[in-house]
Amino acid sequence: MEEGYILLGSNEGDKLLNLRVALEAIKDLGTLKKVSSVYETAAWGIENQAAFLNQACVLETSLSAENLLEKLLAVELSLGRKREKKWASRCIDIDILYFGQEIIQQTDLQIPHPYLHLRRFALVPLCEIAGDFPHPIYKKTNQELLAACPDLLEVKLLKNFGY
């Protein structure tokens, strides 16, 4: 069993419902150990689009990182995700931030997520549920990464609902 640290995001349609439905599907892939609150953040990358809702979770799973990615991409597809343009609006986005302490550098899978340390919208919800977790490459905790993060976008607590 391994713990996958996952970030969900949505900025199209019923964003909160999209996160809830995605979490329900993720629960089928193992044991959901922790779920963060929901946060609202201005779009990153392409800024002239609707704000995102983001949420992080920890999933204990027997799947490999590659199989987990395959299943998460299927969840995105089932919710209507279309990959047309990088950083464009999307009904759901599901990223693996960490997979235990594994370091994976493949064409379609990079763990830890290569931009994690640069994105407050990922670090803030991640710190809520795994602030002391150490980044396997940078050897800093998520809290330390957040403190040094150059991203200045506001990450606003929107809603807390438990799992």
FENQUI-V231619 format. One record per backbone hydrogen bond with DSSP energy under -1.0 kcal/mol. NH is the residue of the N-H (numbers start at 0). CO is the residue of the C=O. E is the energy in kcal/mol with one decimal. If there is no record, write none. Layout:
NH/CO/E, NH/CO/E
This chain:
1/60/-2.6, 3/58/-3.2, 4/97/-2.5, 5/56/-2.8, 6/94/-2.8, 7/54/-3.4, 8/92/-2.1, 9/52/-1.8, 10/89/-2.6, 14/12/-1.5, 17/13/-2.6, 18/14/-2.0, 19/15/-2.2, 20/16/-2.9, 21/17/-2.2, 22/18/-2.5, 23/19/-2.2, 24/20/-1.9, 25/21/-2.4, 26/22/-2.1, 28/25/-2.3, 29/26/-1.1, 30/59/-3.0, 32/57/-2.8, 33/57/-1.2, 35/55/-3.1, 37/158/-3.7, 38/53/-2.6, 39/155/-3.0, 40/51/-2.4, 45/43/-1.2, 48/46/-1.6, 51/40/-3.3, 52/9/-2.6, 53/38/-2.7, 54/7/-2.1, 56/5/-2.4, 57/33/-2.4, 58/3/-2.9, 59/30/-3.1, 60/1/-3.0, 67/63/-2.6, 68/64/-2.4, 69/65/-2.1, 70/66/-2.3, 71/67/-2.7, 72/68/-2.6, 73/69/-1.6, 74/70/-1.9, 75/71/-2.4, 76/72/-2.4, 77/73/-2.4, 78/74/-1.4, 79/76/-1.5, 80/75/-2.5, 83/81/-1.1, 87/84/-1.9, 92/8/-2.0, 94/6/-2.7, 96/4/-3.4, 97/4/-1.3, 99/2/-2.3, 101/98/-2.1, 103/110/-3.2, 105/108/-2.7, 110/103/-2.4, 112/96/-2.2, 115/112/-1.4, 117/114/-2.1, 118/115/-1.7, 122/118/-2.3, 123/119/-3.0, 125/121/-1.6, 126/122/-3.0, 127/123/-1.4, 128/124/-1.0, 129/125/-2.5, 130/126/-1.0, 132/129/-1.3, 134/139/-3.3, 138/134/-1.9, 141/132/-1.3, 142/130/-2.2, 144/140/-2.4, 145/141/-2.6, 146/142/-2.2, 147/143/-1.3, 155/39/-2.8, 157/37/-3.2, 158/37/-1.6
